[in-house]
């Protein structure tokens, strides 16, 4: 081809609209006309039908913290039945009481034979001991009945929460108010509840209002009790040199936390009632599998990458702190006179940041950043 060939002459640039097929054909020739004959497709959302790789199947992505799965389910009191073991213990206790009575009688008679004033002193001491024993028995029975009243009241409110009449709701609210009347944290809520005496309100709404006004201040205090106990356990576990010390302190804090929960919500159990309550909490956690601890637990809570950066002692402190928090949550379920309906039930996620941060400060370890 020569320079005079018109086919070799370059085409000058020109402007044209992309939405006009005729202008495009005129500018680009037959080939352009074939390409632009069809109208351009507008953008549209296309559903993806192919299977995607899930996050848990990716070996290089950290597993998310499943804190809700670590929260124990709501605890309920165990049924009380007359078993062979209880009958055996009652029989042995009765025989021991008879033996103690016979020994006391023989001691007082022998003292009267030697010196009359010693016999009278022993008789007075025996009478004081009997009166003190009666007082302890009455206290224990009262504590057990108070715990039973809390459980019965909670079950009644749960059953009548949506179907209660106005009279039934007011009666249940009055029982709850009387149960926690000794706690000054409930003063404002009881005053607010009393202001509705002359108002017309449905039963379910009345119970909802009662839970928010009466239980919210106590729940905040219960959360603080649980956080403080979990922090102490995490720090002591992180710095103690012996596993026996860890176990003993965790048990001590668990007992103290359960007693504080019972007293906060109006239970005030005695020694026997406290033993039964502690057994119910531990039995519930054991049955639901919520007391298992290990490396997998800390990995689920804080992630694999963070767990690798934590020291072994700090990790044990966080685990024991979470164990204490779960004990506190179960104790709230058993000691709270009203079920969680209007208010949110606490979970492990509500305590994780407080426990991990305080354990890091107590051990002088900088908490690692969670990039998950």
C-alpha angles and dihedrals in degrees: 000000000000130000088256091061107110091211090065094052108109117239115246116237115259136175124246137162119256093217094059110081093186093055090047092051092050092050099044107030130229095325092054089046091058093049095049099038091101120065115251115261116247119233113270137175111257117201115232111230098172119102113257127215108258120228093244090054093055107096093202100049119085117246114250118246108261096202095158090060090057093055111099117237118254112293124230129192115264117248114260114230135171105248134178091253092055091049090050093050092047092051093048091047091052091050091049090051091051092049091049091049093050091047091049091049091050091048094051092047092051091048091051089053092052103036122355094212091055089053091051091048091050091048091051091048090050091050092050090049091052092050091048090049091051090050091051091048092050090048093050093047091049091050093049092048091049091054089048089051091052091051093046092048092050092050092047093051091047090052095046098036095109102023104039119128121226092260094049092047092050091049092051091046091051091053091051091047091051092048095055097032092111091061112087090207089072096054095096093045093049090050091051091048092049090054088068094061093102095037128097109235134153120253099244092047090049091053091048091051091046092052093050095046100039104032103037096074091044092048091053090052091046090053090051091050091051094046092050093048092047091049093051091048093048094049096044091048092049094052104031116104098210132059090217090061090051092051094046094048094047090053092047093050092045092054092046092047093050092049091049090051092050093049092045093057095042100263099118096178125195126228096284092042090050091052091051092047093048090048091051092052095048093042091052093051091046094050094047092046092239097133097064111120132182146109092303091059095055089045091054092049104044103014132253095274094051093043090056090057096047120092118244095248093047090050091052090049092053091048093051090045090054089048089055091048091053090050088052092050092051091046089054090053092053099039101039111098092209127050121239105267111124093024126058118255110237120250137193090264089066091063104032099088093046094049098045094044095047092046090053092050093046093053096040091242120138108235112240120241115254109225095178 
